[in-house]
Amino acid sequence: MTAEHAGPARTVTRTVSRTERAVNGVLLPGFEGVRVPDRLADAARAGLAGVVYFARNTPDVATTATLSAALHSISPDLLIAVDEEGGDVSRLEAATGSSLPGAAALGAYPGGGTVSLDAGRALGRLLAATGIDLLLGPVLDVVSEPDNPVIGVRAFGTTPDGVARHGIAFARGVRSAGVGVCGKHFPGHGATTVDSHVGLPVVDEPLDVVRARDLLPFARALRPEGRDAGQSALDAVMTAHVLYPALGPAPASIEPAATRLLRELGHTGPIITDALDMGALRQLTGSVGEAAVRAVEAGADLLCLGLDPALYTESYDALSRAVATGRLTVERLEESGERRHRLVAALRDRRAAAGAATGVRAAQEALADLSALGAHIADAVVHVRGRLVPLAADAEPDVVDLRTRLDHAAGRTARHVQSAVAAAWPGARLSRGPSPGETGETPGEGVAWEGAAELLLDESGLAVLIARISRYGVSADLDRTGVKRGAEFPGGVPRGASRSEPLVVITREPVPGSAERARLERLWAVRPDLVVVHTGLPGPVDDWFGTLSGGGPAVVVACGTGRANAAAAVERLRGSVDRRDSEEQRSSEQ
């Protein structure tokens, strides 16, 4: 076979070996920037399966559409995939925050799964318009562990039935717009307490428990009943770096028994691994190259890689050596390549049948429609627990981010809530946890909020903050620069005097015993008038906040940190009517 290399003045043709094309045909690398690197273009001409977009490839939808067109002009069969879940995990809107509330918000929407179908269709239109072929979603994990560090609000809910209903509806919506879907993270990542980006999660439960809880959404999506019987809702399935001892001794992404189980459930399309450079596999296999070989040995068809070009080179070289030594065969790689070819052909037909428009203008129109739908969904879902005293229009609230754990899937808890509060109340003072560089952690794909100066909320910073916001400690108060003030109270502070500035705290996982919970309790002790914007799971809100003294604070339940969620949370802080409350009131009046 030959591949053409277009240069400024000439086109060079070189021979591509069968092995080179077969090895390239299982790789899905990422890359830096908004232009196609020469090495990536060469690989695409030599049979590269596809690419995965990250936030640095997609600064806006117009740029994304242009980049996709360039990639497809080099290789029309190239599969362009992206993690665009909405809510906390967004690539196309990483800088501004997602227009679409995430899965948890869709799962909490009053009225059932129709909204998930609509949301999937609207997101699918945007993906199609930007030239993206495959959504790495929906998330079909069932969040049975409230302290889960990586799934949380990315899931549709905490029950298998609810996740299956909303996940299938969302997938149907995306597909109706001409785009493929990849259910994840098989066999399930919702029962874990370890983030597979940094370590190896283990779910040591009997297989019958796993089947009834974690596998059910996948099984129903692959073999739906009723009018859709026999028509899988999924085009591909992503395997998780999670160890299920009931299935075998290795994480599912490199465990042959997990692949066999997935095929037994009826999946005939490509099996895609989660990113092979994640910590769970690095610690186990020692290298991305070895993980790539073991994944193919286990039955994976497409291997997700990260942004570093070295990851592609390492994986390519390791797979080539495995073929040369007989550990893998070219035929085995070509089998996976054929699954990918069938998928691409089906997606091209689907896009044509849907009449999907592609290009800059179509992308901008689709984004506007998605934003309108997202605002409607967020307004219906974001609600208040307890009695909230609205923030005055001229307030200068202290905004304190209590979230302590890095979210590797979304970045450090994307600061779209702070950004929305600061836009609504320009005098807001911000405090935050240490940044990834200050803790040694590796940042994810979210874009940090860049605005006014913030107080670093380490232990000394927390003490400074408490001194400043303490209801009765004004004489020992510190202003935002750390300078003592309080001369206006030479005789001491009158008992009962209150601060005029509201205190807004942001939480995600205030699990009893956690660092986040401990900080919340310290602030609650000195400021019982604080209000919480909770960005984590909505289900445990009563357990997490109602157990605080006095029944706990007023909580704006945001169901995530996307831009739509943050905007709706600000409206609740302003005192706008909570739709849930108004609907309950109307029901009681009838």
NUVOLUM-516333 format. One line per 8 residues: number of its first residue (from 1); their letters; for each residue y, x, z of C-alpha. Coordinates in nm, 4 decimals, decimal comma. Last residue first. Layout:
N
NUM = a = Y X Z | ... $
END
This chain:
590
590 = qessrqee = 2,2794 -5,5022 4,3359 | 2,5001 -5,3131 4,5810 | 2,2187 -5,0846 4,6967 | 2,1417 -4,9838 4,3386 | 2,5062 -4,9103 4,2667 | 2,5231 -4,6868 4,5754 | 2,2074 -4,5020 4,4751 | 2,3520 -4,4426 4,1290 $
582 = sdrrdvsg = 2,6795 -4,3189 4,2780 | 2,4977 -4,0821 4,5118 | 2,2888 -3,9382 4,2310 | 2,5950 -3,9053 4,0098 | 2,7766 -3,7003 4,2734 | 3,1373 -3,8063 4,2427 | 3,3836 -3,5208 4,2032 | 3,4801 -3,3510 4,5300 $
574 = rlrevaaa = 3,6155 -3,0235 4,3934 | 3,3049 -2,8512 4,5282 | 3,0948 -3,0987 4,3290 | 3,2915 -3,0117 4,0152 | 3,2347 -2,6441 4,0877 | 2,8581 -2,7060 4,1026 | 2,8729 -2,8788 3,7631 | 3,0378 -2,5723 3,6100 $
566 = anargtgc = 2,7843 -2,3400 3,7726 | 2,4865 -2,5382 3,6424 | 2,6281 -2,5433 3,2885 | 2,6980 -2,1696 3,3073 | 2,3435 -2,0976 3,4196 | 2,2766 -2,0105 3,7826 | 1,9952 -2,2456 3,8768 | 1,9101 -2,5837 4,0295 $
558 = avvvapgg = 2,2714 -2,6258 4,1524 | 2,2032 -2,7977 4,4858 | 2,5483 -2,8088 4,6462 | 2,4629 -2,7811 5,0148 | 2,6601 -2,9167 5,3095 | 2,5610 -2,7165 5,6135 | 2,2626 -2,7383 5,8470 | 2,1155 -3,0096 6,0628 $
550 = gsltgfwd = 2,3093 -2,9111 6,3730 | 2,1306 -2,5800 6,4005 | 1,9559 -2,4665 6,0829 | 1,6243 -2,6341 6,0016 | 1,7885 -2,8657 5,7502 | 1,8805 -2,5667 5,5350 | 1,5453 -2,4198 5,4291 | 1,3210 -2,7200 5,4846 $
542 = dvpgplgt = 1,5706 -2,9663 5,3362 | 1,6313 -2,7421 5,0334 | 1,2601 -2,6739 4,9683 | 1,2460 -2,8799 4,6454 | 1,5671 -2,7632 4,4775 | 1,4392 -2,4124 4,3947 | 1,7169 -2,1567 4,3824 | 2,0873 -2,1660 4,3008 $
534 = hvvvldpr = 2,2131 -2,3087 4,6298 | 2,5897 -2,3397 4,6510 | 2,6420 -2,3558 5,0264 | 2,9390 -2,4904 5,2205 | 3,0757 -2,3337 5,5374 | 3,2169 -2,5533 5,8154 | 2,9810 -2,4148 6,0802 | 3,1573 -2,0788 6,0412 $
526 = vawlrelr = 3,0654 -1,8335 6,3164 | 2,6968 -1,9213 6,3637 | 2,6570 -2,0270 5,9996 | 2,7586 -1,6766 5,8893 | 2,4920 -1,5110 6,1019 | 2,2309 -1,7700 6,0004 | 2,3023 -1,7149 5,6300 | 2,2668 -1,3412 5,6740 $
518 = areasgpv = 1,9275 -1,3842 5,8407 | 1,8142 -1,6257 5,5679 | 1,8949 -1,3750 5,2929 | 1,7154 -1,0994 5,4794 | 1,4037 -1,3176 5,4962 | 1,2383 -1,4551 5,8099 | 1,2882 -1,8177 5,7158 | 1,3223 -1,8373 5,3352 $
510 = pertivvl = 1,6840 -1,8395 5,2210 | 1,5734 -1,7848 4,8594 | 1,8607 -1,8524 4,6170 | 2,1871 -1,8634 4,8082 | 2,5580 -1,8617 4,7360 | 2,8071 -1,8991 5,0206 | 3,1400 -2,0817 5,0058 | 3,3813 -2,0390 5,2957 $
502 = pesrsagr = 3,6991 -2,2452 5,2897 | 4,0304 -2,0737 5,3695 | 4,2495 -2,2560 5,6217 | 4,0978 -2,0884 5,9247 | 4,0549 -2,2964 6,2297 | 4,2227 -2,2990 6,5678 | 3,9904 -2,4540 6,8252 | 4,1089 -2,2347 7,1073 $
494 = pvggpfea = 4,4570 -2,1067 7,0324 | 4,4393 -1,7482 6,9035 | 4,5835 -1,4814 7,1260 | 4,9296 -1,4312 7,2644 | 5,0458 -1,2038 6,9870 | 4,9046 -1,4395 6,7193 | 5,1115 -1,3524 6,4097 | 5,0170 -0,9912 6,4761 $
486 = grkvgtrd = 4,6721 -1,0814 6,3439 | 4,6065 -0,8082 6,0912 | 4,3661 -0,5207 6,0628 | 4,3373 -0,3500 5,7261 | 4,0029 -0,3856 5,5424 | 4,1532 -0,4387 5,1977 | 4,0631 -0,8111 5,1962 | 4,2359 -0,8667 5,5258 $
478 = ldasvgyr = 4,0771 -0,7921 5,8574 | 4,0830 -1,0222 6,1561 | 4,0707 -0,9112 6,5157 | 4,3401 -1,1572 6,6163 | 4,1751 -1,4115 6,3875 | 3,8497 -1,4114 6,5772 | 3,8025 -1,7813 6,6558 | 3,6951 -1,9186 6,3181 $
470 = sirailva = 3,5432 -1,5895 6,2082 | 3,6297 -1,5297 5,8432 | 3,7754 -1,1819 5,8780 | 3,5453 -1,0478 6,1467 | 3,2440 -1,1945 5,9658 | 3,3497 -1,0194 5,6451 | 3,3957 -0,6848 5,8126 | 3,0523 -0,7179 5,9753 $
462 = lgsedlll = 2,8996 -0,8120 5,6397 | 3,0616 -0,5084 5,4803 | 2,9123 -0,2864 5,7476 | 2,5679 -0,4313 5,6787 | 2,6019 -0,4163 5,3013 | 2,8097 -0,6881 5,1401 | 3,0314 -0,4884 4,9071 | 3,3691 -0,6626 4,9112 $
454 = eaagewav = 3,4727 -0,7547 4,5610 | 3,7682 -0,6665 4,3433 | 3,8628 -0,9359 4,0964 | 3,6626 -0,9927 3,7800 | 3,3515 -0,8623 3,6146 | 3,0513 -1,0859 3,6601 | 2,7316 -0,8932 3,5941 | 2,5502 -0,9476 3,2660 $
446 = gegptegt = 2,1863 -1,0478 3,2958 | 1,9250 -0,8330 3,1238 | 1,7747 -0,6657 3,4253 | 1,9113 -0,3853 3,6389 | 1,6760 -0,1203 3,7739 | 1,6877 -0,0833 4,1492 | 1,8110 0,2307 4,3226 | 2,0100 0,0274 4,5711 $
438 = egpspgrs = 2,3648 0,1165 4,4659 | 2,2734 0,1250 4,0982 | 2,1274 -0,2241 4,1218 | 2,4485 -0,3612 4,2793 | 2,4747 -0,4072 4,6548 | 2,5239 -0,7693 4,7655 | 2,8461 -0,9514 4,6937 | 3,1759 -1,0587 4,8444 $
430 = lragpwaa = 3,4465 -1,2361 4,6480 | 3,7921 -1,3564 4,7486 | 3,9133 -1,6702 4,5698 | 4,2830 -1,6873 4,4864 | 4,2183 -1,8043 4,1325 | 4,0446 -2,1245 4,2515 | 3,8836 -2,2956 3,9501 | 3,8354 -1,9748 3,7513 $
422 = avasqvhr = 3,7186 -1,7904 4,0629 | 3,4657 -2,0661 4,1337 | 3,3297 -2,0522 3,7776 | 3,2999 -1,6724 3,7826 | 3,1333 -1,6755 4,1215 | 2,8779 -1,9266 3,9946 | 2,8283 -1,7268 3,6740 | 2,7314 -1,4187 3,8678 $
414 = atrgaahd = 2,3929 -1,3585 3,7066 | 2,1362 -1,3179 3,9877 | 2,1063 -0,9488 3,9296 | 1,9436 -0,9574 3,5866 | 1,7600 -1,2601 3,4562 | 1,3982 -1,1445 3,4421 | 1,4474 -0,8583 3,6875 | 1,5935 -1,0839 3,9576 $
406 = lrtrldvv = 1,7103 -0,8338 4,2210 | 1,6660 -0,9616 4,5746 | 1,9544 -0,9875 4,8200 | 2,1189 -1,3180 4,7402 | 2,3864 -1,3813 5,0019 | 2,6766 -1,3998 4,7571 | 2,9891 -1,4780 4,9588 | 3,2844 -1,6646 4,8134 $
398 = dpeadaal = 3,5866 -1,6738 5,0446 | 3,7982 -1,9639 4,9309 | 4,1659 -1,9494 4,8412 | 4,2489 -2,3209 4,8382 | 4,5298 -2,4584 4,6216 | 4,3247 -2,7411 4,4676 | 4,1743 -2,8260 4,8053 | 3,8003 -2,7754 4,8488 $
390 = pvlrgrvh = 3,6139 -3,1002 4,8998 | 3,4604 -3,1653 5,2444 | 3,0867 -3,1976 5,1810 | 2,8577 -3,4222 5,3830 | 2,4896 -3,3454 5,3457 | 2,2926 -3,2468 5,0373 | 2,5076 -3,2473 4,7265 | 2,3971 -3,2829 4,3655 $
382 = vvadaiha = 2,3479 -3,0954 4,0392 | 2,1101 -3,3070 3,8280 | 2,3095 -3,5649 3,6337 | 2,6124 -3,3430 3,5784 | 2,3828 -3,0595 3,4754 | 2,2129 -3,2756 3,2121 | 2,5428 -3,3944 3,0633 | 2,6860 -3,0419 3,0561 $
374 = glasldal = 2,3711 -2,9174 2,8843 | 2,3913 -3,1866 2,6169 | 2,7502 -3,0961 2,5338 | 2,6739 -2,7236 2,5355 | 2,3730 -2,7705 2,3073 | 2,5874 -2,9586 2,0559 | 2,8503 -2,6830 2,0588 | 2,5794 -2,4172 2,0216 $
366 = aeqaarvg = 2,4304 -2,6009 1,7227 | 2,7704 -2,6104 1,5536 | 2,8243 -2,2378 1,6117 | 2,4780 -2,1553 1,4831 | 2,5191 -2,3694 1,1693 | 2,8476 -2,1929 1,0949 | 2,6978 -1,8466 1,1380 | 2,3795 -1,9039 0,9422 $
358 = taagaaar = 2,0608 -2,1045 0,9261 | 2,0139 -2,4790 0,8715 | 1,6747 -2,6257 0,9553 | 1,5485 -2,8759 0,6990 | 1,2686 -2,9618 0,9403 | 1,0084 -2,9316 0,6626 | 1,1487 -2,5914 0,5622 | 1,1390 -2,4664 0,9206 $
350 = rdrlaavl = 0,7841 -2,5909 0,9616 | 0,6670 -2,4223 0,6429 | 0,8198 -2,0899 0,7506 | 0,6688 -2,1338 1,0952 | 0,3209 -2,1982 0,9539 | 0,3428 -1,8862 0,7364 | 0,4582 -1,6789 1,0342 | 0,1713 -1,8093 1,2471 $
342 = rhrregse = -0,0890 -1,7409 0,9797 | 0,0439 -1,3860 0,9392 | 0,0294 -1,3316 1,3174 | -0,3304 -1,4423 1,3311 | -0,4043 -1,2101 1,0376 | -0,2490 -0,9173 1,2199 | -0,4739 -0,9800 1,5179 | -0,7798 -0,9572 1,2949 $
334 = elrevtlr = -0,6222 -0,6545 1,1270 | -0,6205 -0,4722 1,4604 | -0,9919 -0,5374 1,5101 | -1,0654 -0,4351 1,1517 | -0,8810 -0,1079 1,2020 | -1,1229 -0,0330 1,4794 | -1,0529 0,0611 1,8381 | -1,2143 0,3271 2,0600 $
326 = gtavarsl = -1,3396 0,4977 1,7476 | -1,1543 0,8247 1,8069 | -0,9146 0,7803 1,5125 | -0,8565 0,4132 1,5960 | -0,7710 0,4930 1,9595 | -0,5483 0,7764 1,8389 | -0,3518 0,5320 1,6221 | -0,3212 0,2901 1,9138 $
318 = adysetyl = -0,1853 0,5655 2,1387 | 0,0601 0,6872 1,8741 | 0,1991 0,3400 1,8065 | 0,2325 0,2641 2,1774 | 0,4147 0,5893 2,2514 | 0,6415 0,5561 1,9492 | 0,7299 0,1960 2,0298 | 0,7989 0,2789 2,3937 $
310 = apdlglcl = 1,0078 0,5802 2,2915 | 1,2481 0,3458 2,1147 | 1,3554 0,2179 2,4618 | 1,4278 -0,1537 2,4466 | 1,1035 -0,2925 2,5868 | 0,7687 -0,3644 2,4281 | 0,5774 -0,6866 2,3719 | 0,2261 -0,6404 2,2329 $
302 = ldagaeva = 0,0865 -0,8925 1,9856 | -0,2792 -0,9845 1,9337 | -0,4323 -0,9459 2,2791 | -0,8123 -0,9434 2,2971 | -0,8960 -0,7239 2,5963 | -0,9340 -0,4160 2,3764 | -0,5885 -0,4909 2,2373 | -0,4461 -0,4985 2,5905 $
294 = rvaaegvs = -0,6347 -0,1821 2,6843 | -0,4842 0,0065 2,3924 | -0,1311 -0,1081 2,4697 | -0,1687 -0,0323 2,8419 | -0,2802 0,3210 2,7510 | 0,0320 0,3678 2,5421 | 0,2571 0,2190 2,8092 | 0,1380 0,4831 3,0524 $
286 = gtlqrlag = -0,0325 0,5293 3,3889 | -0,2647 0,2328 3,3476 | -0,2239 0,0693 3,6889 | 0,1253 0,1668 3,7989 | 0,2645 0,1207 3,4487 | 0,0894 -0,2154 3,4247 | 0,2590 -0,3889 3,7195 | 0,5823 -0,1968 3,6666 $
278 = mdladtii = 0,6726 -0,3554 3,3359 | 0,6619 -0,1356 3,0256 | 0,3977 -0,3537 2,8604 | 0,6313 -0,6515 2,8239 | 0,4285 -0,9727 2,8612 | 0,1356 -0,9798 2,6269 | 0,1067 -1,2095 2,3274 | -0,2085 -1,4016 2,2323 $
270 = pgthgler = -0,1787 -1,5225 1,8759 | -0,3061 -1,8651 1,7735 | -0,6471 -2,0273 1,8283 | -0,6001 -2,1616 2,1827 | -0,8648 -2,4186 2,2721 | -0,9218 -2,3780 2,6457 | -1,2193 -2,1573 2,5623 | -0,9799 -1,9200 2,3814 $
262 = llrtaape = -0,7716 -1,8885 2,6962 | -1,0832 -1,8302 2,9056 | -1,1996 -1,5573 2,6701 | -0,8588 -1,3876 2,6949 | -0,8687 -1,4021 3,0747 | -1,2219 -1,2572 3,0748 | -1,1072 -0,9686 2,8541 | -0,8534 -0,8546 3,1201 $
254 = isapapgl = -0,5585 -0,6468 2,9909 | -0,2870 -0,9145 3,0087 | -0,4776 -1,0975 3,2837 | -0,4462 -0,8094 3,5288 | -0,7792 -0,6285 3,5778 | -1,0872 -0,6811 3,7969 | -1,1972 -1,0188 3,6591 | -1,1411 -1,3921 3,6535 $
246 = apylvhat = -1,1797 -1,4803 4,0225 | -0,9973 -1,1556 4,1040 | -0,6839 -1,2967 3,9360 | -0,4496 -1,0022 3,8818 | -0,1121 -1,0860 3,7326 | 0,0492 -0,9002 3,4426 | 0,0821 -1,2322 3,2619 | -0,0451 -1,3432 2,9226 $
238 = mvadlasq = 0,1830 -1,5027 2,6662 | 0,0505 -1,7924 2,4576 | 0,1248 -1,8673 2,0929 | 0,1925 -2,1681 1,8713 | 0,1812 -2,4203 2,1543 | 0,1869 -2,8023 2,1478 | -0,1695 -2,8079 2,0191 | -0,2521 -3,0983 1,7897 $
230 = gadrgepr = -0,6024 -3,2342 1,8519 | -0,4776 -3,5339 2,0446 | -0,1048 -3,5902 1,9877 | -0,1301 -3,9718 1,9967 | -0,3140 -3,9634 2,3266 | -0,4354 -3,6378 2,4754 | -0,3067 -3,2838 2,4456 | -0,5460 -2,9925 2,3999 $
222 = larafpll = -0,3405 -2,6722 2,4110 | -0,0566 -2,8231 2,6128 | -0,2969 -2,9956 2,8494 | -0,4951 -2,6780 2,9132 | -0,1802 -2,4712 2,9614 | -0,0346 -2,7187 3,2108 | -0,3706 -2,7381 3,3968 | -0,4309 -2,3651 3,4287 $
214 = drarvvdl = -0,2239 -2,3020 3,7401 | -0,3200 -2,5919 3,9664 | -0,6609 -2,7447 3,8949 | -0,7995 -2,4409 3,7134 | -0,6674 -2,1914 3,9705 | -0,8133 -2,3940 4,2565 | -1,1509 -2,4130 4,0788 | -1,1331 -2,0387 4,0129 $
206 = pedvvplg = -1,1133 -1,9584 4,3825 | -0,7971 -1,7857 4,5056 | -0,6861 -1,4241 4,5187 | -0,3615 -1,4391 4,3237 | -0,2554 -1,0736 4,3044 | 0,0847 -0,9534 4,1865 | 0,1075 -0,5930 4,0609 | 0,4453 -0,4313 4,1180 $
198 = vhsdvtta = 0,7994 -0,3889 3,9820 | 0,8358 -0,6173 3,6797 | 0,5298 -0,8064 3,8037 | 0,7452 -0,9566 4,0813 | 0,5322 -0,9962 4,3929 | 0,4970 -1,3178 4,5952 | 0,2809 -1,4905 4,3368 | 0,1678 -1,8526 4,3082 $
190 = ghgpfhkg = 0,3867 -1,9359 4,0100 | 0,2728 -1,6612 3,7732 | 0,0058 -1,8563 3,5879 | -0,3016 -1,7940 3,3701 | -0,1053 -1,7378 3,1459 | 0,2708 -1,6754 3,1753 | 0,3862 -1,8376 2,9432 | 0,3743 -2,0820 2,6521 $
182 = cvgvgasr = 0,4928 -1,9364 2,3199 | 0,6926 -2,1683 2,0950 | 0,7689 -2,1712 1,7233 | 1,0901 -2,2941 1,5598 | 1,1478 -2,5672 1,2983 | 1,3651 -2,8064 1,4980 | 1,0656 -3,0283 1,5795 | 0,8997 -2,7195 1,7293 $
174 = vgrafaig = 1,1694 -2,6861 1,9947 | 1,1400 -3,0527 2,0902 | 0,7619 -3,0471 2,1060 | 0,7780 -2,7434 2,3350 | 1,0198 -2,9220 2,5690 | 0,7955 -3,2284 2,5818 | 0,4905 -3,0113 2,6540 | 0,6703 -2,8278 2,9329 $
166 = hravgdpt = 0,8097 -3,1471 3,0847 | 0,4746 -3,3228 3,1127 | 0,2712 -3,0124 3,1980 | 0,5141 -2,8950 3,4662 | 0,5231 -3,2408 3,6215 | 0,1454 -3,2782 3,6234 | 0,0852 -2,9288 3,7636 | 0,3259 -2,9856 4,0551 $
158 = tgfarvgi = 0,5980 -2,7468 4,1751 | 0,8531 -2,7877 3,9008 | 0,9795 -2,7136 3,5519 | 0,9647 -2,3383 3,6111 | 1,2502 -2,0919 3,5595 | 1,3926 -2,2244 3,8864 | 1,1544 -2,0032 4,0842 | 0,9719 -1,7586 3,8545 $
150 = vpndpesv = 1,0543 -1,4000 3,9628 | 1,0607 -1,3605 4,3413 | 0,8220 -1,6425 4,4409 | 0,9109 -1,7284 4,8010 | 0,8543 -2,1001 4,7379 | 0,4910 -2,0320 4,6314 | 0,3366 -2,3245 4,4389 | 0,5723 -2,2793 4,1462 $
142 = vdlvpgll = 0,3590 -2,4055 3,8574 | 0,3985 -2,1732 3,5595 | 0,4291 -2,3296 3,2142 | 0,7454 -2,1417 3,1149 | 0,8367 -2,2677 2,7695 | 0,8792 -2,0149 2,6258 | 0,9041 -1,6935 2,4290 | 1,0811 -1,8806 2,1510 $
134 = ldigtaal = 0,9639 -1,7749 1,8052 | 1,1360 -1,7607 1,4671 | 1,4980 -1,6708 1,5392 | 1,7351 -1,6959 1,2436 | 2,0451 -1,7858 1,4448 | 2,0385 -2,1432 1,3124 | 1,6714 -2,1785 1,3994 | 1,7358 -2,0715 1,7574 $
126 = lrglarga = 2,0304 -2,3079 1,7896 | 1,8337 -2,5998 1,6463 | 1,5445 -2,5184 1,8789 | 1,7785 -2,5340 2,1785 | 1,8838 -2,8865 2,0799 | 1,5219 -2,9922 2,0165 | 1,4025 -2,8437 2,3443 | 1,6795 -3,0164 2,5361 $
118 = dlsvtggg = 1,6011 -3,3519 2,3748 | 1,2294 -3,3189 2,4538 | 1,3124 -3,2091 2,8071 | 1,5433 -3,5108 2,8440 | 1,2572 -3,7411 2,7477 | 1,0482 -3,5980 3,0320 | 1,1292 -3,8424 3,3084 | 1,4239 -4,0586 3,4119 $
110 = pyaglaaa = 1,6141 -3,8622 3,6734 | 1,6411 -3,4932 3,5792 | 1,4615 -3,2748 3,8336 | 1,2226 -3,1186 3,5807 | 1,5107 -3,0533 3,3437 | 1,7045 -2,8838 3,6225 | 1,4038 -2,6707 3,7152 | 1,3570 -2,5747 3,3488 $
102 = gplssgta = 1,7012 -2,4262 3,3061 | 2,0421 -2,5819 3,2547 | 2,1546 -2,5382 2,8935 | 2,4908 -2,3823 2,8111 | 2,3558 -2,0519 2,9395 | 2,5824 -1,7973 3,1029 | 2,8844 -1,6283 2,9490 | 2,7549 -1,2789 2,8804 $
94 = aelrsvdg = 2,3871 -1,3681 2,8532 | 2,4494 -1,6486 2,6065 | 2,1977 -1,5645 2,3317 | 1,9784 -1,3781 2,5811 | 1,9421 -1,6367 2,8532 | 1,7285 -1,6521 3,1653 | 1,8903 -1,8235 3,4651 | 1,9493 -2,1574 3,2958 $
86 = geedvail = 1,8145 -2,1628 2,9422 | 1,4744 -2,0263 2,8500 | 1,5891 -1,7964 2,5709 | 1,3432 -1,5073 2,5795 | 1,3498 -1,4108 2,2111 | 1,1228 -1,3582 1,9119 | 1,1868 -1,2495 1,5516 | 0,8639 -1,2329 1,3486 $
78 = ldpsishl = 0,9019 -1,0173 1,0359 | 0,7483 -1,1876 0,7339 | 1,0662 -1,1627 0,5242 | 1,0841 -0,7861 0,5886 | 1,4098 -0,6040 0,5086 | 1,6001 -0,9239 0,4264 | 1,4496 -1,0814 0,7383 | 1,6031 -0,8107 0,9545 $
70 = aasltatt = 1,9477 -0,8445 0,7966 | 1,9425 -1,2238 0,8262 | 1,8472 -1,1931 1,1923 | 2,1389 -0,9580 1,2561 | 2,3877 -1,1969 1,0924 | 2,2598 -1,4935 1,2939 | 2,2801 -1,2911 1,6150 | 2,6356 -1,1791 1,5415 $
62 = avdptnra = 2,7417 -1,5412 1,4927 | 2,5556 -1,6513 1,8080 | 2,7364 -1,4083 2,0352 | 2,6542 -1,0795 2,2121 | 2,2949 -1,0983 2,0845 | 2,1359 -0,7563 2,0435 | 2,2497 -0,6326 2,3867 | 2,1023 -0,9464 2,5414 $
54 = fyvvgalg = 1,7498 -0,8639 2,4246 | 1,5787 -0,9681 2,1029 | 1,2070 -0,9106 2,0545 | 1,0937 -0,7668 1,7228 | 0,8205 -0,8353 1,4716 | 0,4775 -0,7485 1,3373 | 0,5771 -0,4133 1,1863 | 0,4069 -0,3798 0,8473 $
46 = araadalr = 0,5408 -0,0558 0,7035 | 0,8667 -0,2071 0,5785 | 0,9368 -0,3178 0,9351 | 0,8561 0,0299 1,0647 | 1,1101 0,1864 0,8278 | 1,3727 -0,0707 0,9325 | 1,3036 0,0100 1,2959 | 1,3491 0,3797 1,2299 $
38 = dpvrvgef = 1,6754 0,3142 1,0452 | 1,8198 0,1084 1,3304 | 1,9043 -0,2532 1,2407 | 2,2541 -0,3309 1,3626 | 2,3525 -0,5332 1,6689 | 2,2584 -0,2770 1,9304 | 1,9500 -0,1337 2,0959 | 1,5907 -0,2157 2,0082 $
30 = gpllvgnv = 1,2991 -0,4248 2,1258 | 0,9442 -0,3720 2,0099 | 0,6850 -0,6305 1,9037 | 0,3747 -0,4357 1,7923 | 0,0446 -0,5746 1,6609 | 0,1006 -0,5270 1,2863 | 0,2356 -0,1744 1,3280 | -0,1171 -0,0598 1,4092 $
22 = aretrsvt = -0,2652 -0,2371 1,1066 | 0,0034 -0,1104 0,8700 | -0,0399 0,2466 0,9857 | -0,4189 0,2185 0,9693 | -0,4150 0,0864 0,6147 | -0,1901 0,3708 0,5076 | 0,1635 0,3162 0,3859 | 0,2467 0,5061 0,0674 $
14 = rtvtrapg = 0,6093 0,5876 0,0035 | 0,8765 0,4389 -0,2192 | 1,2329 0,5659 -0,2157 | 1,5159 0,3406 -0,3337 | 1,8330 0,5061 -0,4508 | 2,2050 0,5506 -0,4005 | 2,2876 0,4169 -0,0542 | 1,9229 0,4204 0,0553 $
6 = aheatm = 1,6516 0,1579 0,0350 | 1,3113 0,2613 0,1588 | 1,0306 0,0773 -0,0208 | 0,6837 0,0509 0,1300 | 0,3578 0,1069 -0,0533 | 0,0000 0,0000 0,0000 $
END
